[in-house]
Amino acid sequence: MTETFTLFVDPGHAWVKVPVAILQELKIADRITRFSYLRNDVAYLEEDCDLATFVRAYREKHGKTPHFIERSTSRNSRIRSYSSYRS
């Protein structure tokens, strides 16, 4: 079964919510840039680079692409106020 991840979209950007444990399992936790965000044990991977890194690693491990559900807002997302990602 393919896992489902939430893609948060605001007027200027998008991020996918991924538990840090999954990034560690995929061995990419140290490849995520500071342009993504972190809150508690959850990473919010920015769409331009880090999301592609995640999808590639997920496909390599599981042989399929993860599924995404989209949540959109017409205002800036609160994700922008979270701490920058650090591995």
PDB file of N, CA, C and O in Angstrom:
ATOM      1  N   MET A   1       0.833  -1.188   0.000  1.00  0.00           N
ATOM      2  CA  MET A   1       0.000   0.000   0.000  1.00  0.00           C
ATOM      3  C   MET A   1       0.879   1.254   0.000  1.00  0.00           C
ATOM      4  O   MET A   1       1.857   1.327   0.744  1.00  0.00           O
ATOM      5  N   THR A   2       0.540   2.215  -0.813  1.00  0.00           N
ATOM      6  CA  THR A   2       1.277   3.467  -0.901  1.00  0.00           C
ATOM      7  C   THR A   2       0.864   4.393   0.231  1.00  0.00           C
ATOM      8  O   THR A   2      -0.322   4.550   0.518  1.00  0.00           O
ATOM      9  N   GLU A   3       1.850   5.001   0.866  1.00  0.00           N
ATOM     10  CA  GLU A   3       1.567   5.964   1.930  1.00  0.00           C
ATOM     11  C   GLU A   3       1.041   7.260   1.325  1.00  0.00           C
ATOM     12  O   GLU A   3       1.362   7.609   0.189  1.00  0.00           O
ATOM     13  N   THR A   4       0.231   7.961   2.100  1.00  0.00           N
ATOM     14  CA  THR A   4      -0.320   9.243   1.669  1.00  0.00           C
ATOM     15  C   THR A   4       0.275  10.347   2.518  1.00  0.00           C
ATOM     16  O   THR A   4       0.333  10.243   3.744  1.00  0.00           O
ATOM     17  N   PHE A   5       0.717  11.407   1.858  1.00  0.00           N
ATOM     18  CA  PHE A   5       1.315  12.559   2.514  1.00  0.00           C
ATOM     19  C   PHE A   5       0.517  13.801   2.137  1.00  0.00           C
ATOM     20  O   PHE A   5      -0.045  13.881   1.046  1.00  0.00           O
ATOM     21  N   THR A   6       0.474  14.766   3.047  1.00  0.00           N
ATOM     22  CA  THR A   6      -0.271  16.001   2.795  1.00  0.00           C
ATOM     23  C   THR A   6       0.636  17.038   2.162  1.00  0.00           C
ATOM     24  O   THR A   6       1.740  17.296   2.642  1.00  0.00           O
ATOM     25  N   LEU A   7       0.155  17.629   1.078  1.00  0.00           N
ATOM     26  CA  LEU A   7       0.847  18.715   0.383  1.00  0.00           C
ATOM     27  C   LEU A   7       0.111  19.999   0.720  1.00  0.00           C
ATOM     28  O   LEU A   7      -1.047  20.173   0.341  1.00  0.00           O
ATOM     29  N   PHE A   8       0.779  20.897   1.429  1.00  0.00           N
ATOM     30  CA  PHE A   8       0.195  22.183   1.802  1.00  0.00           C
ATOM     31  C   PHE A   8       0.602  23.226   0.762  1.00  0.00           C
ATOM     32  O   PHE A   8       1.782  23.373   0.444  1.00  0.00           O
ATOM     33  N   VAL A   9      -0.384  23.941   0.242  1.00  0.00           N
ATOM     34  CA  VAL A   9      -0.143  24.915  -0.821  1.00  0.00           C
ATOM     35  C   VAL A   9      -0.678  26.271  -0.389  1.00  0.00           C
ATOM     36  O   VAL A   9      -1.825  26.386   0.043  1.00  0.00           O
ATOM     37  N   ASP A  10       0.169  27.311  -0.508  1.00  0.00           N
ATOM     38  CA  ASP A  10      -0.320  28.676  -0.299  1.00  0.00           C
ATOM     39  C   ASP A  10      -0.078  29.439  -1.600  1.00  0.00           C
ATOM     40  O   ASP A  10       0.407  28.845  -2.563  1.00  0.00           O
ATOM     41  N   PRO A  11      -0.396  30.730  -1.663  1.00  0.00           N
ATOM     42  CA  PRO A  11      -0.274  31.438  -2.944  1.00  0.00           C
ATOM     43  C   PRO A  11       1.142  31.486  -3.533  1.00  0.00           C
ATOM     44  O   PRO A  11       1.297  31.723  -4.731  1.00  0.00           O
ATOM     45  N   GLY A  12       2.167  31.267  -2.719  1.00  0.00           N
ATOM     46  CA  GLY A  12       3.521  31.398  -3.239  1.00  0.00           C
ATOM     47  C   GLY A  12       4.380  30.149  -3.202  1.00  0.00           C
ATOM     48  O   GLY A  12       5.449  30.116  -3.811  1.00  0.00           O
ATOM     49  N   HIS A  13       3.928  29.117  -2.496  1.00  0.00           N
ATOM     50  CA  HIS A  13       4.807  27.958  -2.341  1.00  0.00           C
ATOM     51  C   HIS A  13       4.008  26.735  -1.879  1.00  0.00           C
ATOM     52  O   HIS A  13       2.814  26.821  -1.593  1.00  0.00           O
ATOM     53  N   ALA A  14       4.707  25.593  -1.817  1.00  0.00           N
ATOM     54  CA  ALA A  14       4.071  24.366  -1.336  1.00  0.00           C
ATOM     55  C   ALA A  14       5.097  23.525  -0.587  1.00  0.00           C
ATOM     56  O   ALA A  14       6.299  23.603  -0.841  1.00  0.00           O
ATOM     57  N   TRP A  15       4.590  22.717   0.345  1.00  0.00           N
ATOM     58  CA  TRP A  15       5.441  21.842   1.169  1.00  0.00           C
ATOM     59  C   TRP A  15       4.703  20.536   1.398  1.00  0.00           C
ATOM     60  O   TRP A  15       3.477  20.514   1.500  1.00  0.00           O
ATOM     61  N   VAL A  16       5.446  19.463   1.476  1.00  0.00           N
ATOM     62  CA  VAL A  16       4.846  18.172   1.825  1.00  0.00           C
ATOM     63  C   VAL A  16       5.275  17.813   3.246  1.00  0.00           C
ATOM     64  O   VAL A  16       6.441  17.963   3.611  1.00  0.00           O
ATOM     65  N   LYS A  17       4.324  17.341   4.035  1.00  0.00           N
ATOM     66  CA  LYS A  17       4.542  16.999   5.440  1.00  0.00           C
ATOM     67  C   LYS A  17       5.023  15.548   5.529  1.00  0.00           C
ATOM     68  O   LYS A  17       4.332  14.622   5.104  1.00  0.00           O
ATOM     69  N   VAL A  18       6.232  15.371   6.097  1.00  0.00           N
ATOM     70  CA  VAL A  18       6.837  14.038   6.195  1.00  0.00           C
ATOM     71  C   VAL A  18       7.482  13.880   7.573  1.00  0.00           C
ATOM     72  O   VAL A  18       8.292  14.719   7.967  1.00  0.00           O
ATOM     73  N   PRO A  19       7.146  12.848   8.295  1.00  0.00           N
ATOM     74  CA  PRO A  19       7.833  12.611   9.569  1.00  0.00           C
ATOM     75  C   PRO A  19       9.344  12.445   9.349  1.00  0.00           C
ATOM     76  O   PRO A  19       9.771  11.798   8.393  1.00  0.00           O
ATOM     77  N   VAL A  20      10.131  13.025  10.229  1.00  0.00           N
ATOM     78  CA  VAL A  20      11.588  12.928  10.126  1.00  0.00           C
ATOM     79  C   VAL A  20      12.026  11.463  10.143  1.00  0.00           C
ATOM     80  O   VAL A  20      13.015  11.112   9.498  1.00  0.00           O
ATOM     81  N   ALA A  21      11.322  10.624  10.854  1.00  0.00           N
ATOM     82  CA  ALA A  21      11.665   9.195  10.900  1.00  0.00           C
ATOM     83  C   ALA A  21      11.657   8.574   9.502  1.00  0.00           C
ATOM     84  O   ALA A  21      12.474   7.701   9.209  1.00  0.00           O
ATOM     85  N   ILE A  22      10.748   9.017   8.646  1.00  0.00           N
ATOM     86  CA  ILE A  22      10.714   8.492   7.273  1.00  0.00           C
ATOM     87  C   ILE A  22      11.912   8.996   6.485  1.00  0.00           C
ATOM     88  O   ILE A  22      12.488   8.247   5.696  1.00  0.00           O
ATOM     89  N   LEU A  23      12.299  10.260   6.685  1.00  0.00           N
ATOM     90  CA  LEU A  23      13.493  10.788   6.010  1.00  0.00           C
ATOM     91  C   LEU A  23      14.724   9.992   6.436  1.00  0.00           C
ATOM     92  O   LEU A  23      15.599   9.704   5.619  1.00  0.00           O
ATOM     93  N   GLN A  24      14.785   9.642   7.711  1.00  0.00           N
ATOM     94  CA  GLN A  24      15.903   8.838   8.209  1.00  0.00           C
ATOM     95  C   GLN A  24      15.874   7.437   7.622  1.00  0.00           C
ATOM     96  O   GLN A  24      16.914   6.904   7.233  1.00  0.00           O
ATOM     97  N   GLU A  25      14.701   6.841   7.555  1.00  0.00           N
ATOM     98  CA  GLU A  25      14.546   5.506   6.976  1.00  0.00           C
ATOM     99  C   GLU A  25      14.996   5.494   5.503  1.00  0.00           C
ATOM    100  O   GLU A  25      15.603   4.529   5.040  1.00  0.00           O
ATOM    101  N   LEU A  26      14.690   6.574   4.784  1.00  0.00           N
ATOM    102  CA  LEU A  26      15.076   6.685   3.371  1.00  0.00           C
ATOM    103  C   LEU A  26      16.531   7.128   3.203  1.00  0.00           C
ATOM    104  O   LEU A  26      17.046   7.190   2.087  1.00  0.00           O
ATOM    105  N   LYS A  27      17.183   7.435   4.323  1.00  0.00           N
ATOM    106  CA  LYS A  27      18.587   7.878   4.340  1.00  0.00           C
ATOM    107  C   LYS A  27      18.806   9.198   3.575  1.00  0.00           C
ATOM    108  O   LYS A  27      19.804   9.372   2.876  1.00  0.00           O
ATOM    109  N   ILE A  28      17.839  10.119   3.731  1.00  0.00           N
ATOM    110  CA  ILE A  28      17.963  11.431   3.086  1.00  0.00           C
ATOM    111  C   ILE A  28      17.836  12.581   4.078  1.00  0.00           C
ATOM    112  O   ILE A  28      17.811  13.742   3.671  1.00  0.00           O
ATOM    113  N   ALA A  29      17.757  12.280   5.373  1.00  0.00           N
ATOM    114  CA  ALA A  29      17.573  13.339   6.379  1.00  0.00           C
ATOM    115  C   ALA A  29      18.669  14.389   6.290  1.00  0.00           C
ATOM    116  O   ALA A  29      18.419  15.568   6.541  1.00  0.00           O
ATOM    117  N   ASP A  30      19.877  13.977   5.938  1.00  0.00           N
ATOM    118  CA  ASP A  30      20.992  14.926   5.845  1.00  0.00           C
ATOM    119  C   ASP A  30      21.077  15.611   4.487  1.00  0.00           C
ATOM    120  O   ASP A  30      21.972  16.429   4.273  1.00  0.00           O
ATOM    121  N   ARG A  31      20.174  15.302   3.571  1.00  0.00           N
ATOM    122  CA  ARG A  31      20.178  15.914   2.237  1.00  0.00           C
ATOM    123  C   ARG A  31      19.082  16.969   2.070  1.00  0.00           C
ATOM    124  O   ARG A  31      18.972  17.590   1.013  1.00  0.00           O
ATOM    125  N   ILE A  32      18.277  17.170   3.106  1.00  0.00           N
ATOM    126  CA  ILE A  32      17.205  18.161   3.057  1.00  0.00           C
ATOM    127  C   ILE A  32      17.803  19.541   3.339  1.00  0.00           C
ATOM    128  O   ILE A  32      18.620  19.698   4.247  1.00  0.00           O
ATOM    129  N   THR A  33      17.388  20.537   2.554  1.00  0.00           N
ATOM    130  CA  THR A  33      17.967  21.877   2.653  1.00  0.00           C
ATOM    131  C   THR A  33      17.303  22.716   3.746  1.00  0.00           C
ATOM    132  O   THR A  33      16.274  22.338   4.305  1.00  0.00           O
ATOM    133  N   ARG A  34      17.906  23.839   4.027  1.00  0.00           N
ATOM    134  CA  ARG A  34      17.371  24.771   5.021  1.00  0.00           C
ATOM    135  C   ARG A  34      16.124  25.496   4.512  1.00  0.00           C
ATOM    136  O   ARG A  34      15.500  26.250   5.258  1.00  0.00           O
ATOM    137  N   PHE A  35      15.755  25.272   3.240  1.00  0.00           N
ATOM    138  CA  PHE A  35      14.562  25.899   2.681  1.00  0.00           C
ATOM    139  C   PHE A  35      13.293  25.140   3.059  1.00  0.00           C
ATOM    140  O   PHE A  35      12.182  25.611   2.813  1.00  0.00           O
ATOM    141  N   SER A  36      13.465  23.974   3.653  1.00  0.00           N
ATOM    142  CA  SER A  36      12.342  23.237   4.217  1.00  0.00           C
ATOM    143  C   SER A  36      12.220  23.640   5.678  1.00  0.00           C
ATOM    144  O   SER A  36      13.083  24.331   6.220  1.00  0.00           O
ATOM    145  N   TYR A  37      11.136  23.199   6.309  1.00  0.00           N
ATOM    146  CA  TYR A  37      10.868  23.594   7.689  1.00  0.00           C
ATOM    147  C   TYR A  37      10.733  22.371   8.584  1.00  0.00           C
ATOM    148  O   TYR A  37      10.534  21.249   8.117  1.00  0.00           O
ATOM    149  N   LEU A  38      10.849  22.622   9.886  1.00  0.00           N
ATOM    150  CA  LEU A  38      10.781  21.554  10.875  1.00  0.00           C
ATOM    151  C   LEU A  38       9.920  22.019  12.046  1.00  0.00           C
ATOM    152  O   LEU A  38      10.071  23.137  12.540  1.00  0.00           O
ATOM    153  N   ARG A  39       9.025  21.152  12.475  1.00  0.00           N
ATOM    154  CA  ARG A  39       8.215  21.419  13.661  1.00  0.00           C
ATOM    155  C   ARG A  39       8.034  20.094  14.385  1.00  0.00           C
ATOM    156  O   ARG A  39       7.453  19.151  13.848  1.00  0.00           O
ATOM    157  N   ASN A  40       8.536  20.040  15.604  1.00  0.00           N
ATOM    158  CA  ASN A  40       8.563  18.803  16.382  1.00  0.00           C
ATOM    159  C   ASN A  40       9.332  17.750  15.576  1.00  0.00           C
ATOM    160  O   ASN A  40      10.474  18.000  15.188  1.00  0.00           O
ATOM    161  N   ASP A  41       8.754  16.617  15.322  1.00  0.00           N
ATOM    162  CA  ASP A  41       9.450  15.559  14.574  1.00  0.00           C
ATOM    163  C   ASP A  41       8.920  15.434  13.151  1.00  0.00           C
ATOM    164  O   ASP A  41       8.946  14.356  12.557  1.00  0.00           O
ATOM    165  N   VAL A  42       8.440  16.553  12.613  1.00  0.00           N
ATOM    166  CA  VAL A  42       7.855  16.551  11.269  1.00  0.00           C
ATOM    167  C   VAL A  42       8.562  17.590  10.406  1.00  0.00           C
ATOM    168  O   VAL A  42       8.755  18.736  10.813  1.00  0.00           O
ATOM    169  N   ALA A  43       8.941  17.161   9.208  1.00  0.00           N
ATOM    170  CA  ALA A  43       9.549  18.068   8.232  1.00  0.00           C
ATOM    171  C   ALA A  43       8.484  18.498   7.226  1.00  0.00           C
ATOM    172  O   ALA A  43       7.572  17.738   6.898  1.00  0.00           O
ATOM    173  N   TYR A  44       8.620  19.717   6.752  1.00  0.00           N
ATOM    174  CA  TYR A  44       7.757  20.252   5.698  1.00  0.00           C
ATOM    175  C   TYR A  44       8.691  20.545   4.529  1.00  0.00           C
ATOM    176  O   TYR A  44       9.357  21.580   4.495  1.00  0.00           O
ATOM    177  N   LEU A  45       8.729  19.626   3.578  1.00  0.00           N
ATOM    178  CA  LEU A  45       9.701  19.680   2.488  1.00  0.00           C
ATOM    179  C   LEU A  45       9.247  20.642   1.404  1.00  0.00           C
ATOM    180  O   LEU A  45       8.143  20.523   0.873  1.00  0.00           O
ATOM    181  N   GLU A  46      10.117  21.601   1.080  1.00  0.00           N
ATOM    182  CA  GLU A  46       9.763  22.588   0.062  1.00  0.00           C
ATOM    183  C   GLU A  46       9.683  21.916  -1.300  1.00  0.00           C
ATOM    184  O   GLU A  46      10.360  20.925  -1.573  1.00  0.00           O
ATOM    185  N   GLU A  47       8.834  22.488  -2.143  1.00  0.00           N
ATOM    186  CA  GLU A  47       8.490  21.861  -3.416  1.00  0.00           C
ATOM    187  C   GLU A  47       9.586  21.895  -4.475  1.00  0.00           C
ATOM    188  O   GLU A  47       9.595  21.035  -5.355  1.00  0.00           O
ATOM    189  N   ASP A  48      10.501  22.843  -4.427  1.00  0.00           N
ATOM    190  CA  ASP A  48      11.434  23.044  -5.534  1.00  0.00           C
ATOM    191  C   ASP A  48      12.553  22.021  -5.612  1.00  0.00           C
ATOM    192  O   ASP A  48      12.960  21.643  -6.710  1.00  0.00           O
ATOM    193  N   CYS A  49      13.055  21.568  -4.483  1.00  0.00           N
ATOM    194  CA  CYS A  49      14.197  20.652  -4.494  1.00  0.00           C
ATOM    195  C   CYS A  49      13.975  19.463  -3.566  1.00  0.00           C
ATOM    196  O   CYS A  49      14.120  18.311  -3.976  1.00  0.00           O
ATOM    197  N   ASP A  50      13.629  19.745  -2.335  1.00  0.00           N
ATOM    198  CA  ASP A  50      13.542  18.690  -1.325  1.00  0.00           C
ATOM    199  C   ASP A  50      12.416  17.693  -1.591  1.00  0.00           C
ATOM    200  O   ASP A  50      12.555  16.510  -1.281  1.00  0.00           O
ATOM    201  N   LEU A  51      11.318  18.152  -2.153  1.00  0.00           N
ATOM    202  CA  LEU A  51      10.239  17.232  -2.486  1.00  0.00           C
ATOM    203  C   LEU A  51      10.701  16.216  -3.533  1.00  0.00           C
ATOM    204  O   LEU A  51      10.376  15.032  -3.436  1.00  0.00           O
ATOM    205  N   ALA A  52      11.452  16.672  -4.521  1.00  0.00           N
ATOM    206  CA  ALA A  52      11.976  15.759  -5.551  1.00  0.00           C
ATOM    207  C   ALA A  52      12.948  14.747  -4.938  1.00  0.00           C
ATOM    208  O   ALA A  52      12.937  13.576  -5.318  1.00  0.00           O
ATOM    209  N   THR A  53      13.776  15.180  -4.005  1.00  0.00           N
ATOM    210  CA  THR A  53      14.701  14.278  -3.311  1.00  0.00           C
ATOM    211  C   THR A  53      13.913  13.194  -2.585  1.00  0.00           C
ATOM    212  O   THR A  53      14.263  12.015  -2.642  1.00  0.00           O
ATOM    213  N   PHE A  54      12.855  13.600  -1.909  1.00  0.00           N
ATOM    214  CA  PHE A  54      12.009  12.660  -1.180  1.00  0.00           C
ATOM    215  C   PHE A  54      11.339  11.662  -2.123  1.00  0.00           C
ATOM    216  O   PHE A  54      11.382  10.457  -1.877  1.00  0.00           O
ATOM    217  N   VAL A  55      10.723  12.148  -3.194  1.00  0.00           N
ATOM    218  CA  VAL A  55      10.009  11.264  -4.117  1.00  0.00           C
ATOM    219  C   VAL A  55      10.964  10.262  -4.753  1.00  0.00           C
ATOM    220  O   VAL A  55      10.628   9.085  -4.884  1.00  0.00           O
ATOM    221  N   ARG A  56      12.144  10.712  -5.148  1.00  0.00           N
ATOM    222  CA  ARG A  56      13.150   9.813  -5.744  1.00  0.00           C
ATOM    223  C   ARG A  56      13.534   8.699  -4.771  1.00  0.00           C
ATOM    224  O   ARG A  56      13.558   7.524  -5.137  1.00  0.00           O
ATOM    225  N   ALA A  57      13.832   9.080  -3.535  1.00  0.00           N
ATOM    226  CA  ALA A  57      14.241   8.098  -2.527  1.00  0.00           C
ATOM    227  C   ALA A  57      13.097   7.147  -2.187  1.00  0.00           C
ATOM    228  O   ALA A  57      13.317   5.951  -1.993  1.00  0.00           O
ATOM    229  N   TYR A  58      11.899   7.666  -2.118  1.00  0.00           N
ATOM    230  CA  TYR A  58      10.729   6.832  -1.815  1.00  0.00           C
ATOM    231  C   TYR A  58      10.528   5.802  -2.925  1.00  0.00           C
ATOM    232  O   TYR A  58      10.294   4.625  -2.652  1.00  0.00           O
ATOM    233  N   ARG A  59      10.621   6.251  -4.174  1.00  0.00           N
ATOM    234  CA  ARG A  59      10.472   5.340  -5.318  1.00  0.00           C
ATOM    235  C   ARG A  59      11.538   4.251  -5.312  1.00  0.00           C
ATOM    236  O   ARG A  59      11.248   3.085  -5.579  1.00  0.00           O
ATOM    237  N   GLU A  60      12.774   4.642  -5.006  1.00  0.00           N
ATOM    238  CA  GLU A  60      13.876   3.673  -4.978  1.00  0.00           C
ATOM    239  C   GLU A  60      13.625   2.594  -3.916  1.00  0.00           C
ATOM    240  O   GLU A  60      13.895   1.416  -4.149  1.00  0.00           O
ATOM    241  N   LYS A  61      13.117   2.995  -2.766  1.00  0.00           N
ATOM    242  CA  LYS A  61      12.904   2.046  -1.670  1.00  0.00           C
ATOM    243  C   LYS A  61      11.645   1.202  -1.855  1.00  0.00           C
ATOM    244  O   LYS A  61      11.649   0.001  -1.586  1.00  0.00           O
ATOM    245  N   HIS A  62      10.563   1.841  -2.317  1.00  0.00           N
ATOM    246  CA  HIS A  62       9.261   1.168  -2.356  1.00  0.00           C
ATOM    247  C   HIS A  62       8.805   0.744  -3.755  1.00  0.00           C
ATOM    248  O   HIS A  62       7.842  -0.011  -3.888  1.00  0.00           O
ATOM    249  N   GLY A  63       9.482   1.219  -4.788  1.00  0.00           N
ATOM    250  CA  GLY A  63       9.098   0.861  -6.150  1.00  0.00           C
ATOM    251  C   GLY A  63       7.842   1.535  -6.645  1.00  0.00           C
ATOM    252  O   GLY A  63       7.263   1.116  -7.648  1.00  0.00           O
ATOM    253  N   LYS A  64       7.413   2.573  -5.956  1.00  0.00           N
ATOM    254  CA  LYS A  64       6.228   3.326  -6.376  1.00  0.00           C
ATOM    255  C   LYS A  64       6.313   4.755  -5.849  1.00  0.00           C
ATOM    256  O   LYS A  64       7.087   5.052  -4.939  1.00  0.00           O
ATOM    257  N   THR A  65       5.518   5.616  -6.428  1.00  0.00           N
ATOM    258  CA  THR A  65       5.483   7.028  -6.047  1.00  0.00           C
ATOM    259  C   THR A  65       4.522   7.223  -4.878  1.00  0.00           C
ATOM    260  O   THR A  65       3.440   6.636  -4.863  1.00  0.00           O
ATOM    261  N   PRO A  66       4.908   8.048  -3.892  1.00  0.00           N
ATOM    262  CA  PRO A  66       3.979   8.297  -2.784  1.00  0.00           C
ATOM    263  C   PRO A  66       2.742   9.039  -3.288  1.00  0.00           C
ATOM    264  O   PRO A  66       2.785   9.715  -4.317  1.00  0.00           O
ATOM    265  N   HIS A  67       1.663   8.906  -2.563  1.00  0.00           N
ATOM    266  CA  HIS A  67       0.413   9.584  -2.894  1.00  0.00           C
ATOM    267  C   HIS A  67       0.326  10.877  -2.081  1.00  0.00           C
ATOM    268  O   HIS A  67       0.738  10.920  -0.921  1.00  0.00           O
ATOM    269  N   PHE A  68      -0.212  11.924  -2.699  1.00  0.00           N
ATOM    270  CA  PHE A  68      -0.347  13.215  -2.019  1.00  0.00           C
ATOM    271  C   PHE A  68      -1.790  13.674  -2.047  1.00  0.00           C
ATOM    272  O   PHE A  68      -2.489  13.517  -3.048  1.00  0.00           O
ATOM    273  N   ILE A  69      -2.231  14.251  -0.923  1.00  0.00           N
ATOM    274  CA  ILE A  69      -3.503  14.961  -0.901  1.00  0.00           C
ATOM    275  C   ILE A  69      -3.157  16.428  -0.681  1.00  0.00           C
ATOM    276  O   ILE A  69      -2.259  16.755   0.095  1.00  0.00           O
ATOM    277  N   GLU A  70      -3.866  17.291  -1.361  1.00  0.00           N
ATOM    278  CA  GLU A  70      -3.536  18.718  -1.327  1.00  0.00           C
ATOM    279  C   GLU A  70      -4.477  19.484  -0.412  1.00  0.00           C
ATOM    280  O   GLU A  70      -5.692  19.288  -0.412  1.00  0.00           O
ATOM    281  N   ARG A  71      -3.860  20.367   0.370  1.00  0.00           N
ATOM    282  CA  ARG A  71      -4.604  21.322   1.193  1.00  0.00           C
ATOM    283  C   ARG A  71      -4.133  22.706   0.793  1.00  0.00           C
ATOM    284  O   ARG A  71      -2.952  23.030   0.920  1.00  0.00           O
ATOM    285  N   SER A  72      -5.056  23.518   0.311  1.00  0.00           N
ATOM    286  CA  SER A  72      -4.713  24.851  -0.180  1.00  0.00           C
ATOM    287  C   SER A  72      -5.281  25.930   0.727  1.00  0.00           C
ATOM    288  O   SER A  72      -6.298  25.742   1.394  1.00  0.00           O
ATOM    289  N   THR A  73      -4.595  27.061   0.732  1.00  0.00           N
ATOM    290  CA  THR A  73      -5.068  28.235   1.453  1.00  0.00           C
ATOM    291  C   THR A  73      -4.816  29.456   0.580  1.00  0.00           C
ATOM    292  O   THR A  73      -3.884  29.471  -0.224  1.00  0.00           O
ATOM    293  N   SER A  74      -5.643  30.468   0.740  1.00  0.00           N
ATOM    294  CA  SER A  74      -5.478  31.698  -0.038  1.00  0.00           C
ATOM    295  C   SER A  74      -4.553  32.692   0.657  1.00  0.00           C
ATOM    296  O   SER A  74      -4.244  33.751   0.110  1.00  0.00           O
ATOM    297  N   ARG A  75      -4.111  32.342   1.872  1.00  0.00           N
ATOM    298  CA  ARG A  75      -3.179  33.195   2.628  1.00  0.00           C
ATOM    299  C   ARG A  75      -1.865  32.460   2.813  1.00  0.00           C
ATOM    300  O   ARG A  75      -1.770  31.260   2.556  1.00  0.00           O
ATOM    301  N   ASN A  76      -0.845  33.194   3.264  1.00  0.00           N
ATOM    302  CA  ASN A  76       0.439  32.545   3.546  1.00  0.00           C
ATOM    303  C   ASN A  76       0.251  31.485   4.627  1.00  0.00           C
ATOM    304  O   ASN A  76      -0.431  31.706   5.628  1.00  0.00           O
ATOM    305  N   SER A  77       0.859  30.354   4.404  1.00  0.00           N
ATOM    306  CA  SER A  77       0.757  29.245   5.349  1.00  0.00           C
ATOM    307  C   SER A  77       1.546  29.526   6.622  1.00  0.00           C
ATOM    308  O   SER A  77       2.570  30.209   6.587  1.00  0.00           O
ATOM    309  N   ARG A  78       1.075  29.007   7.727  1.00  0.00           N
ATOM    310  CA  ARG A  78       1.810  29.146   8.990  1.00  0.00           C
ATOM    311  C   ARG A  78       3.114  28.347   8.959  1.00  0.00           C
ATOM    312  O   ARG A  78       3.991  28.562   9.796  1.00  0.00           O
ATOM    313  N   ILE A  79       3.245  27.434   8.008  1.00  0.00           N
ATOM    314  CA  ILE A  79       4.486  26.674   7.861  1.00  0.00           C
ATOM    315  C   ILE A  79       5.676  27.624   7.731  1.00  0.00           C
ATOM    316  O   ILE A  79       6.773  27.315   8.195  1.00  0.00           O
ATOM    317  N   ARG A  80       5.460  28.769   7.108  1.00  0.00           N
ATOM    318  CA  ARG A  80       6.531  29.758   6.913  1.00  0.00           C
ATOM    319  C   ARG A  80       7.118  30.248   8.241  1.00  0.00           C
ATOM    320  O   ARG A  80       8.238  30.757   8.271  1.00  0.00           O
ATOM    321  N   SER A  81       6.371  30.097   9.333  1.00  0.00           N
ATOM    322  CA  SER A  81       6.853  30.565  10.641  1.00  0.00           C
ATOM    323  C   SER A  81       7.589  29.470  11.416  1.00  0.00           C
ATOM    324  O   SER A  81       8.123  29.737  12.492  1.00  0.00           O
ATOM    325  N   TYR A  82       7.626  28.261  10.896  1.00  0.00           N
ATOM    326  CA  TYR A  82       8.318  27.165  11.577  1.00  0.00           C
ATOM    327  C   TYR A  82       9.832  27.339  11.436  1.00  0.00           C
ATOM    328  O   TYR A  82      10.299  28.126  10.612  1.00  0.00           O
ATOM    329  N   SER A  83      10.571  26.621  12.221  1.00  0.00           N
ATOM    330  CA  SER A  83      12.043  26.666  12.163  1.00  0.00           C
ATOM    331  C   SER A  83      12.536  26.060  10.852  1.00  0.00           C
ATOM    332  O   SER A  83      11.932  25.134  10.311  1.00  0.00           O
ATOM    333  N   SER A  84      13.639  26.600  10.356  1.00  0.00           N
ATOM    334  CA  SER A  84      14.265  26.001   9.175  1.00  0.00           C
ATOM    335  C   SER A  84      14.738  24.604   9.507  1.00  0.00           C
ATOM    336  O   SER A  84      15.142  24.322  10.635  1.00  0.00           O
ATOM    337  N   TYR A  85      14.684  23.731   8.517  1.00  0.00           N
ATOM    338  CA  TYR A  85      15.102  22.343   8.714  1.00  0.00           C
ATOM    339  C   TYR A  85      16.594  22.264   8.976  1.00  0.00           C
ATOM    340  O   TYR A  85      17.392  22.939   8.326  1.00  0.00           O
ATOM    341  N   ARG A  86      16.956  21.431   9.936  1.00  0.00           N
ATOM    342  CA  ARG A  86      18.359  21.080  10.225  1.00  0.00           C
ATOM    343  C   ARG A  86      18.406  19.604  10.499  1.00  0.00           C
ATOM    344  O   ARG A  86      17.619  19.094  11.297  1.00  0.00           O
ATOM    345  N   SER A  87      19.316  18.904   9.853  1.00  0.00           N
ATOM    346  CA  SER A  87      19.390  17.450  10.082  1.00  0.00           C
ATOM    347  C   SER A  87      20.153  17.144  11.357  1.00  0.00           C
ATOM    348  O   SER A  87      20.318  15.977  11.713  1.00  0.00           O
TER     349      SER A  87
END
